[in-house]
Amino acid sequence: MPDYETDPRLKVDREVNPPPQELYMGLGWDENRQTKRRHYRHFYNDELEYVKELIPYPSPFSTYPLKKG
């Protein structure tokens, strides 16, 4: 969940210390600091079945290579 500070010049809430955009994707929005709708989802560059920190063992399902055409 994001943290907010009030901008003294514009008198609006601004998000501080957002997570890096390379690892997290921001979802939702907050109208003010009490709404609590904005959150972040961890982003992976590979298919999830190949990410070892999520699934440390090989898939128990049978897989077959497919050819187009």
HTML snippet that shows the backbone in 3Dmol.js (N, CA, C, O; Angstrom):
<script src="https://3Dmol.org/build/3Dmol-min.js"></script>
<div id="view" style="width:600px;height:400px;position:relative"></div>
<script>
const pdb = `
ATOM      1  N   MET A   1       0.840  -1.170   0.000  1.00  0.00           N
ATOM      2  CA  MET A   1       0.000   0.000   0.000  1.00  0.00           C
ATOM      3  C   MET A   1       0.893   1.244   0.000  1.00  0.00           C
ATOM      4  O   MET A   1       1.921   1.265   0.677  1.00  0.00           O
ATOM      5  N   PRO A   2       0.518   2.258  -0.737  1.00  0.00           N
ATOM      6  CA  PRO A   2       1.361   3.458  -0.832  1.00  0.00           C
ATOM      7  C   PRO A   2       1.280   4.325   0.419  1.00  0.00           C
ATOM      8  O   PRO A   2       0.311   4.271   1.176  1.00  0.00           O
ATOM      9  N   ASP A   3       2.321   5.124   0.612  1.00  0.00           N
ATOM     10  CA  ASP A   3       2.369   6.120   1.683  1.00  0.00           C
ATOM     11  C   ASP A   3       2.190   7.489   1.059  1.00  0.00           C
ATOM     12  O   ASP A   3       2.632   7.726  -0.066  1.00  0.00           O
ATOM     13  N   TYR A   4       1.548   8.386   1.778  1.00  0.00           N
ATOM     14  CA  TYR A   4       1.261   9.715   1.254  1.00  0.00           C
ATOM     15  C   TYR A   4       1.776  10.791   2.190  1.00  0.00           C
ATOM     16  O   TYR A   4       1.820  10.613   3.408  1.00  0.00           O
ATOM     17  N   GLU A   5       2.164  11.911   1.597  1.00  0.00           N
ATOM     18  CA  GLU A   5       2.501  13.131   2.324  1.00  0.00           C
ATOM     19  C   GLU A   5       1.772  14.281   1.665  1.00  0.00           C
ATOM     20  O   GLU A   5       1.511  14.249   0.463  1.00  0.00           O
ATOM     21  N   THR A   6       1.447  15.288   2.436  1.00  0.00           N
ATOM     22  CA  THR A   6       0.739  16.454   1.902  1.00  0.00           C
ATOM     23  C   THR A   6       1.744  17.421   1.293  1.00  0.00           C
ATOM     24  O   THR A   6       2.725  17.800   1.933  1.00  0.00           O
ATOM     25  N   ASP A   7       1.489  17.814   0.056  1.00  0.00           N
ATOM     26  CA  ASP A   7       2.310  18.812  -0.625  1.00  0.00           C
ATOM     27  C   ASP A   7       1.886  20.184  -0.100  1.00  0.00           C
ATOM     28  O   ASP A   7       0.743  20.589  -0.311  1.00  0.00           O
ATOM     29  N   PRO A   8       2.787  20.913   0.585  1.00  0.00           N
ATOM     30  CA  PRO A   8       2.372  22.182   1.195  1.00  0.00           C
ATOM     31  C   PRO A   8       2.031  23.271   0.164  1.00  0.00           C
ATOM     32  O   PRO A   8       1.206  24.143   0.438  1.00  0.00           O
ATOM     33  N   ARG A   9       2.647  23.225  -0.990  1.00  0.00           N
ATOM     34  CA  ARG A   9       2.396  24.262  -1.986  1.00  0.00           C
ATOM     35  C   ARG A   9       1.030  24.089  -2.644  1.00  0.00           C
ATOM     36  O   ARG A   9       0.284  25.057  -2.790  1.00  0.00           O
ATOM     37  N   LEU A  10       0.696  22.843  -3.048  1.00  0.00           N
ATOM     38  CA  LEU A  10      -0.568  22.596  -3.735  1.00  0.00           C
ATOM     39  C   LEU A  10      -1.673  22.103  -2.803  1.00  0.00           C
ATOM     40  O   LEU A  10      -2.841  22.063  -3.189  1.00  0.00           O
ATOM     41  N   LYS A  11      -1.300  21.726  -1.563  1.00  0.00           N
ATOM     42  CA  LYS A  11      -2.246  21.217  -0.574  1.00  0.00           C
ATOM     43  C   LYS A  11      -3.004  19.983  -1.074  1.00  0.00           C
ATOM     44  O   LYS A  11      -4.226  19.888  -0.951  1.00  0.00           O
ATOM     45  N   VAL A  12      -2.234  19.031  -1.649  1.00  0.00           N
ATOM     46  CA  VAL A  12      -2.767  17.752  -2.096  1.00  0.00           C
ATOM     47  C   VAL A  12      -1.884  16.644  -1.538  1.00  0.00           C
ATOM     48  O   VAL A  12      -0.738  16.884  -1.157  1.00  0.00           O
ATOM     49  N   ASP A  13      -2.423  15.436  -1.492  1.00  0.00           N
ATOM     50  CA  ASP A  13      -1.650  14.279  -1.039  1.00  0.00           C
ATOM     51  C   ASP A  13      -0.836  13.733  -2.204  1.00  0.00           C
ATOM     52  O   ASP A  13      -1.370  13.514  -3.292  1.00  0.00           O
ATOM     53  N   ARG A  14       0.461  13.513  -1.975  1.00  0.00           N
ATOM     54  CA  ARG A  14       1.353  12.943  -2.985  1.00  0.00           C
ATOM     55  C   ARG A  14       1.921  11.634  -2.452  1.00  0.00           C
ATOM     56  O   ARG A  14       2.231  11.511  -1.267  1.00  0.00           O
ATOM     57  N   GLU A  15       2.052  10.662  -3.347  1.00  0.00           N
ATOM     58  CA  GLU A  15       2.639   9.380  -2.957  1.00  0.00           C
ATOM     59  C   GLU A  15       4.141   9.538  -2.795  1.00  0.00           C
ATOM     60  O   GLU A  15       4.804  10.167  -3.620  1.00  0.00           O
ATOM     61  N   VAL A  16       4.677   8.955  -1.713  1.00  0.00           N
ATOM     62  CA  VAL A  16       6.122   9.005  -1.467  1.00  0.00           C
ATOM     63  C   VAL A  16       6.662   7.583  -1.446  1.00  0.00           C
ATOM     64  O   VAL A  16       5.962   6.651  -1.049  1.00  0.00           O
ATOM     65  N   ASN A  17       7.892   7.423  -1.868  1.00  0.00           N
ATOM     66  CA  ASN A  17       8.597   6.135  -1.892  1.00  0.00           C
ATOM     67  C   ASN A  17       7.833   5.041  -2.636  1.00  0.00           C
ATOM     68  O   ASN A  17       7.586   3.977  -2.068  1.00  0.00           O
ATOM     69  N   PRO A  18       7.451   5.280  -3.901  1.00  0.00           N
ATOM     70  CA  PRO A  18       6.790   4.191  -4.636  1.00  0.00           C
ATOM     71  C   PRO A  18       7.791   3.083  -4.947  1.00  0.00           C
ATOM     72  O   PRO A  18       8.989   3.350  -5.043  1.00  0.00           O
ATOM     73  N   PRO A  19       7.324   1.843  -5.106  1.00  0.00           N
ATOM     74  CA  PRO A  19       8.251   0.757  -5.447  1.00  0.00           C
ATOM     75  C   PRO A  19       8.762   0.922  -6.879  1.00  0.00           C
ATOM     76  O   PRO A  19       8.153   1.651  -7.663  1.00  0.00           O
ATOM     77  N   PRO A  20       9.861   0.262  -7.237  1.00  0.00           N
ATOM     78  CA  PRO A  20      10.414   0.416  -8.591  1.00  0.00           C
ATOM     79  C   PRO A  20       9.446  -0.094  -9.656  1.00  0.00           C
ATOM     80  O   PRO A  20       8.819  -1.140  -9.489  1.00  0.00           O
ATOM     81  N   GLN A  21       9.333   0.655 -10.748  1.00  0.00           N
ATOM     82  CA  GLN A  21       8.413   0.292 -11.827  1.00  0.00           C
ATOM     83  C   GLN A  21       8.868  -0.936 -12.595  1.00  0.00           C
ATOM     84  O   GLN A  21       8.062  -1.551 -13.293  1.00  0.00           O
ATOM     85  N   GLU A  22      10.147  -1.314 -12.486  1.00  0.00           N
ATOM     86  CA  GLU A  22      10.639  -2.510 -13.164  1.00  0.00           C
ATOM     87  C   GLU A  22      10.120  -3.787 -12.498  1.00  0.00           C
ATOM     88  O   GLU A  22      10.034  -4.828 -13.150  1.00  0.00           O
ATOM     89  N   LEU A  23       9.770  -3.718 -11.202  1.00  0.00           N
ATOM     90  CA  LEU A  23       9.342  -4.904 -10.461  1.00  0.00           C
ATOM     91  C   LEU A  23       7.863  -4.918 -10.106  1.00  0.00           C
ATOM     92  O   LEU A  23       7.293  -5.989  -9.894  1.00  0.00           O
ATOM     93  N   TYR A  24       7.233  -3.753 -10.037  1.00  0.00           N
ATOM     94  CA  TYR A  24       5.852  -3.676  -9.588  1.00  0.00           C
ATOM     95  C   TYR A  24       5.009  -2.864 -10.558  1.00  0.00           C
ATOM     96  O   TYR A  24       5.485  -1.908 -11.169  1.00  0.00           O
ATOM     97  N   MET A  25       3.745  -3.263 -10.687  1.00  0.00           N
ATOM     98  CA  MET A  25       2.805  -2.549 -11.539  1.00  0.00           C
ATOM     99  C   MET A  25       1.730  -1.942 -10.632  1.00  0.00           C
ATOM    100  O   MET A  25       1.103  -2.652  -9.845  1.00  0.00           O
ATOM    101  N   GLY A  26       1.522  -0.639 -10.745  1.00  0.00           N
ATOM    102  CA  GLY A  26       0.527   0.034  -9.926  1.00  0.00           C
ATOM    103  C   GLY A  26      -0.880  -0.199 -10.453  1.00  0.00           C
ATOM    104  O   GLY A  26      -1.124  -0.106 -11.656  1.00  0.00           O
ATOM    105  N   LEU A  27      -1.805  -0.503  -9.549  1.00  0.00           N
ATOM    106  CA  LEU A  27      -3.196  -0.747  -9.902  1.00  0.00           C
ATOM    107  C   LEU A  27      -4.093   0.103  -9.016  1.00  0.00           C
ATOM    108  O   LEU A  27      -3.784   0.325  -7.845  1.00  0.00           O
ATOM    109  N   GLY A  28      -5.199   0.576  -9.569  1.00  0.00           N
ATOM    110  CA  GLY A  28      -6.158   1.351  -8.799  1.00  0.00           C
ATOM    111  C   GLY A  28      -5.711   2.787  -8.616  1.00  0.00           C
ATOM    112  O   GLY A  28      -4.703   3.212  -9.180  1.00  0.00           O
ATOM    113  N   TRP A  29      -6.468   3.533  -7.824  1.00  0.00           N
ATOM    114  CA  TRP A  29      -6.144   4.925  -7.549  1.00  0.00           C
ATOM    115  C   TRP A  29      -6.742   5.285  -6.196  1.00  0.00           C
ATOM    116  O   TRP A  29      -7.655   4.617  -5.712  1.00  0.00           O
ATOM    117  N   ASP A  30      -6.230   6.324  -5.606  1.00  0.00           N
ATOM    118  CA  ASP A  30      -6.741   6.840  -4.339  1.00  0.00           C
ATOM    119  C   ASP A  30      -7.175   8.282  -4.541  1.00  0.00           C
ATOM    120  O   ASP A  30      -6.416   9.103  -5.057  1.00  0.00           O
ATOM    121  N   GLU A  31      -8.395   8.582  -4.135  1.00  0.00           N
ATOM    122  CA  GLU A  31      -8.871   9.964  -4.203  1.00  0.00           C
ATOM    123  C   GLU A  31      -8.233  10.798  -3.097  1.00  0.00           C
ATOM    124  O   GLU A  31      -7.979  11.989  -3.277  1.00  0.00           O
ATOM    125  N   ASN A  32      -7.976  10.169  -1.957  1.00  0.00           N
ATOM    126  CA  ASN A  32      -7.263  10.793  -0.850  1.00  0.00           C
ATOM    127  C   ASN A  32      -6.539   9.688  -0.083  1.00  0.00           C
ATOM    128  O   ASN A  32      -6.605   8.523  -0.476  1.00  0.00           O
ATOM    129  N   ARG A  33      -5.860  10.029   0.987  1.00  0.00           N
ATOM    130  CA  ARG A  33      -5.050   9.022   1.686  1.00  0.00           C
ATOM    131  C   ARG A  33      -5.874   8.007   2.464  1.00  0.00           C
ATOM    132  O   ARG A  33      -5.314   6.996   2.888  1.00  0.00           O
ATOM    133  N   GLN A  34      -7.158   8.212   2.674  1.00  0.00           N
ATOM    134  CA  GLN A  34      -7.991   7.266   3.406  1.00  0.00           C
ATOM    135  C   GLN A  34      -8.687   6.243   2.503  1.00  0.00           C
ATOM    136  O   GLN A  34      -9.248   5.276   3.019  1.00  0.00           O
ATOM    137  N   THR A  35      -8.673   6.414   1.194  1.00  0.00           N
ATOM    138  CA  THR A  35      -9.419   5.543   0.290  1.00  0.00           C
ATOM    139  C   THR A  35      -8.867   4.122   0.276  1.00  0.00           C
ATOM    140  O   THR A  35      -9.647   3.170   0.296  1.00  0.00           O
ATOM    141  N   LYS A  36      -7.553   3.949   0.241  1.00  0.00           N
ATOM    142  CA  LYS A  36      -6.860   2.644   0.276  1.00  0.00           C
ATOM    143  C   LYS A  36      -7.266   1.718  -0.868  1.00  0.00           C
ATOM    144  O   LYS A  36      -7.455   0.522  -0.648  1.00  0.00           O
ATOM    145  N   ARG A  37      -7.403   2.245  -2.086  1.00  0.00           N
ATOM    146  CA  ARG A  37      -7.680   1.410  -3.257  1.00  0.00           C
ATOM    147  C   ARG A  37      -6.433   1.136  -4.077  1.00  0.00           C
ATOM    148  O   ARG A  37      -6.352   0.107  -4.749  1.00  0.00           O
ATOM    149  N   ARG A  38      -5.466   2.029  -4.037  1.00  0.00           N
ATOM    150  CA  ARG A  38      -4.255   1.844  -4.831  1.00  0.00           C
ATOM    151  C   ARG A  38      -3.396   0.761  -4.193  1.00  0.00           C
ATOM    152  O   ARG A  38      -3.189   0.751  -2.979  1.00  0.00           O
ATOM    153  N   HIS A  39      -2.897  -0.155  -5.030  1.00  0.00           N
ATOM    154  CA  HIS A  39      -2.008  -1.203  -4.565  1.00  0.00           C
ATOM    155  C   HIS A  39      -1.077  -1.573  -5.708  1.00  0.00           C
ATOM    156  O   HIS A  39      -1.224  -1.074  -6.824  1.00  0.00           O
ATOM    157  N   TYR A  40      -0.132  -2.436  -5.431  1.00  0.00           N
ATOM    158  CA  TYR A  40       0.891  -2.814  -6.407  1.00  0.00           C
ATOM    159  C   TYR A  40       0.917  -4.320  -6.585  1.00  0.00           C
ATOM    160  O   TYR A  40       0.744  -5.079  -5.632  1.00  0.00           O
ATOM    161  N   ARG A  41       1.136  -4.737  -7.818  1.00  0.00           N
ATOM    162  CA  ARG A  41       1.259  -6.155  -8.139  1.00  0.00           C
ATOM    163  C   ARG A  41       2.683  -6.414  -8.612  1.00  0.00           C
ATOM    164  O   ARG A  41       3.223  -5.670  -9.430  1.00  0.00           O
ATOM    165  N   HIS A  42       3.288  -7.489  -8.082  1.00  0.00           N
ATOM    166  CA  HIS A  42       4.650  -7.856  -8.486  1.00  0.00           C
ATOM    167  C   HIS A  42       4.617  -8.338  -9.935  1.00  0.00           C
ATOM    168  O   HIS A  42       3.754  -9.130 -10.313  1.00  0.00           O
ATOM    169  N   PHE A  43       5.549  -7.863 -10.733  1.00  0.00           N
ATOM    170  CA  PHE A  43       5.598  -8.159 -12.157  1.00  0.00           C
ATOM    171  C   PHE A  43       6.773  -9.081 -12.444  1.00  0.00           C
ATOM    172  O   PHE A  43       7.884  -8.844 -11.969  1.00  0.00           O
ATOM    173  N   TYR A  44       6.528 -10.146 -13.231  1.00  0.00           N
ATOM    174  CA  TYR A  44       7.585 -11.069 -13.644  1.00  0.00           C
ATOM    175  C   TYR A  44       7.720 -11.014 -15.156  1.00  0.00           C
ATOM    176  O   TYR A  44       6.717 -10.934 -15.866  1.00  0.00           O
ATOM    177  N   ASN A  45       8.963 -11.055 -15.661  1.00  0.00           N
ATOM    178  CA  ASN A  45       9.214 -10.970 -17.105  1.00  0.00           C
ATOM    179  C   ASN A  45       9.077 -12.309 -17.816  1.00  0.00           C
ATOM    180  O   ASN A  45       9.145 -12.348 -19.045  1.00  0.00           O
ATOM    181  N   ASP A  46       8.886 -13.402 -17.094  1.00  0.00           N
ATOM    182  CA  ASP A  46       8.823 -14.732 -17.679  1.00  0.00           C
ATOM    183  C   ASP A  46       7.494 -15.380 -17.305  1.00  0.00           C
ATOM    184  O   ASP A  46       6.771 -14.881 -16.442  1.00  0.00           O
ATOM    185  N   GLU A  47       7.177 -16.502 -17.966  1.00  0.00           N
ATOM    186  CA  GLU A  47       5.978 -17.231 -17.588  1.00  0.00           C
ATOM    187  C   GLU A  47       6.106 -17.684 -16.135  1.00  0.00           C
ATOM    188  O   GLU A  47       7.194 -18.043 -15.685  1.00  0.00           O
ATOM    189  N   LEU A  48       4.993 -17.667 -15.407  1.00  0.00           N
ATOM    190  CA  LEU A  48       5.057 -17.942 -13.974  1.00  0.00           C
ATOM    191  C   LEU A  48       5.496 -19.359 -13.668  1.00  0.00           C
ATOM    192  O   LEU A  48       6.081 -19.602 -12.612  1.00  0.00           O
ATOM    193  N   GLU A  49       5.231 -20.313 -14.569  1.00  0.00           N
ATOM    194  CA  GLU A  49       5.672 -21.680 -14.288  1.00  0.00           C
ATOM    195  C   GLU A  49       7.188 -21.836 -14.382  1.00  0.00           C
ATOM    196  O   GLU A  49       7.727 -22.847 -13.932  1.00  0.00           O
ATOM    197  N   TYR A  50       7.887 -20.853 -14.959  1.00  0.00           N
ATOM    198  CA  TYR A  50       9.348 -20.901 -15.043  1.00  0.00           C
ATOM    199  C   TYR A  50      10.033 -20.040 -13.987  1.00  0.00           C
ATOM    200  O   TYR A  50      11.262 -20.002 -13.943  1.00  0.00           O
ATOM    201  N   VAL A  51       9.289 -19.360 -13.150  1.00  0.00           N
ATOM    202  CA  VAL A  51       9.874 -18.531 -12.092  1.00  0.00           C
ATOM    203  C   VAL A  51      10.111 -19.419 -10.880  1.00  0.00           C
ATOM    204  O   VAL A  51       9.158 -19.894 -10.263  1.00  0.00           O
ATOM    205  N   LYS A  52      11.371 -19.646 -10.535  1.00  0.00           N
ATOM    206  CA  LYS A  52      11.742 -20.602  -9.488  1.00  0.00           C
ATOM    207  C   LYS A  52      11.301 -20.152  -8.095  1.00  0.00           C
ATOM    208  O   LYS A  52      11.059 -21.000  -7.236  1.00  0.00           O
ATOM    209  N   GLU A  53      11.189 -18.856  -7.846  1.00  0.00           N
ATOM    210  CA  GLU A  53      10.771 -18.422  -6.507  1.00  0.00           C
ATOM    211  C   GLU A  53       9.279 -18.649  -6.271  1.00  0.00           C
ATOM    212  O   GLU A  53       8.840 -18.667  -5.122  1.00  0.00           O
ATOM    213  N   LEU A  54       8.496 -18.820  -7.328  1.00  0.00           N
ATOM    214  CA  LEU A  54       7.073 -19.129  -7.178  1.00  0.00           C
ATOM    215  C   LEU A  54       6.815 -20.630  -7.164  1.00  0.00           C
ATOM    216  O   LEU A  54       6.108 -21.139  -6.293  1.00  0.00           O
ATOM    217  N   ILE A  55       7.392 -21.335  -8.135  1.00  0.00           N
ATOM    218  CA  ILE A  55       7.219 -22.786  -8.243  1.00  0.00           C
ATOM    219  C   ILE A  55       8.615 -23.400  -8.323  1.00  0.00           C
ATOM    220  O   ILE A  55       9.211 -23.425  -9.400  1.00  0.00           O
ATOM    221  N   PRO A  56       9.148 -23.896  -7.201  1.00  0.00           N
ATOM    222  CA  PRO A  56      10.539 -24.371  -7.191  1.00  0.00           C
ATOM    223  C   PRO A  56      10.740 -25.751  -7.813  1.00  0.00           C
ATOM    224  O   PRO A  56      11.882 -26.186  -7.961  1.00  0.00           O
ATOM    225  N   TYR A  57       9.678 -26.443  -8.177  1.00  0.00           N
ATOM    226  CA  TYR A  57       9.798 -27.781  -8.744  1.00  0.00           C
ATOM    227  C   TYR A  57       9.184 -27.807 -10.147  1.00  0.00           C
ATOM    228  O   TYR A  57       8.383 -26.930 -10.469  1.00  0.00           O
ATOM    229  N   PRO A  58       9.531 -28.776 -10.985  1.00  0.00           N
ATOM    230  CA  PRO A  58       8.959 -28.842 -12.339  1.00  0.00           C
ATOM    231  C   PRO A  58       7.454 -29.129 -12.294  1.00  0.00           C
ATOM    232  O   PRO A  58       6.931 -29.634 -11.301  1.00  0.00           O
ATOM    233  N   SER A  59       6.794 -28.805 -13.364  1.00  0.00           N
ATOM    234  CA  SER A  59       5.351 -28.985 -13.449  1.00  0.00           C
ATOM    235  C   SER A  59       4.975 -30.464 -13.372  1.00  0.00           C
ATOM    236  O   SER A  59       5.620 -31.292 -14.015  1.00  0.00           O
ATOM    237  N   PRO A  60       3.939 -30.813 -12.592  1.00  0.00           N
ATOM    238  CA  PRO A  60       3.512 -32.208 -12.520  1.00  0.00           C
ATOM    239  C   PRO A  60       2.657 -32.630 -13.718  1.00  0.00           C
ATOM    240  O   PRO A  60       2.307 -33.805 -13.835  1.00  0.00           O
ATOM    241  N   PHE A  61       2.322 -31.711 -14.591  1.00  0.00           N
ATOM    242  CA  PHE A  61       1.467 -31.997 -15.730  1.00  0.00           C
ATOM    243  C   PHE A  61       2.299 -32.363 -16.963  1.00  0.00           C
ATOM    244  O   PHE A  61       3.444 -31.930 -17.097  1.00  0.00           O
ATOM    245  N   SER A  62       1.727 -33.144 -17.839  1.00  0.00           N
ATOM    246  CA  SER A  62       2.396 -33.508 -19.082  1.00  0.00           C
ATOM    247  C   SER A  62       2.414 -32.303 -20.013  1.00  0.00           C
ATOM    248  O   SER A  62       1.408 -31.611 -20.167  1.00  0.00           O
ATOM    249  N   THR A  63       3.559 -32.059 -20.630  1.00  0.00           N
ATOM    250  CA  THR A  63       3.677 -30.955 -21.578  1.00  0.00           C
ATOM    251  C   THR A  63       4.156 -31.496 -22.908  1.00  0.00           C
ATOM    252  O   THR A  63       4.950 -32.436 -22.958  1.00  0.00           O
ATOM    253  N   TYR A  64       3.677 -30.908 -23.972  1.00  0.00           N
ATOM    254  CA  TYR A  64       4.031 -31.319 -25.322  1.00  0.00           C
ATOM    255  C   TYR A  64       4.380 -30.093 -26.156  1.00  0.00           C
ATOM    256  O   TYR A  64       3.678 -29.084 -26.083  1.00  0.00           O
ATOM    257  N   PRO A  65       5.450 -30.157 -26.948  1.00  0.00           N
ATOM    258  CA  PRO A  65       5.746 -29.023 -27.831  1.00  0.00           C
ATOM    259  C   PRO A  65       4.705 -28.963 -28.957  1.00  0.00           C
ATOM    260  O   PRO A  65       4.327 -29.996 -29.509  1.00  0.00           O
ATOM    261  N   LEU A  66       4.254 -27.777 -29.286  1.00  0.00           N
ATOM    262  CA  LEU A  66       3.266 -27.585 -30.340  1.00  0.00           C
ATOM    263  C   LEU A  66       3.915 -26.908 -31.530  1.00  0.00           C
ATOM    264  O   LEU A  66       4.778 -26.046 -31.366  1.00  0.00           O
ATOM    265  N   LYS A  67       3.504 -27.294 -32.723  1.00  0.00           N
ATOM    266  CA  LYS A  67       3.963 -26.660 -33.951  1.00  0.00           C
ATOM    267  C   LYS A  67       2.790 -25.998 -34.637  1.00  0.00           C
ATOM    268  O   LYS A  67       1.696 -26.556 -34.723  1.00  0.00           O
ATOM    269  N   LYS A  68       3.034 -24.826 -35.112  1.00  0.00           N
ATOM    270  CA  LYS A  68       1.994 -24.106 -35.848  1.00  0.00           C
ATOM    271  C   LYS A  68       2.083 -24.496 -37.317  1.00  0.00           C
ATOM    272  O   LYS A  68       3.173 -24.596 -37.880  1.00  0.00           O
ATOM    273  N   GLY A  69       0.948 -24.709 -37.915  1.00  0.00           N
ATOM    274  CA  GLY A  69       0.951 -24.954 -39.336  1.00  0.00           C
ATOM    275  C   GLY A  69       0.600 -26.336 -39.654  1.00  0.00           C
ATOM    276  O   GLY A  69       0.558 -26.708 -40.826  1.00  0.00           O
TER     277      GLY A  69
END
`;
const viewer = $3Dmol.createViewer("view");
viewer.addModel(pdb, "pdb");
viewer.setStyle({}, {cartoon: {color: "spectrum"}});
viewer.zoomTo();
viewer.render();
</script>
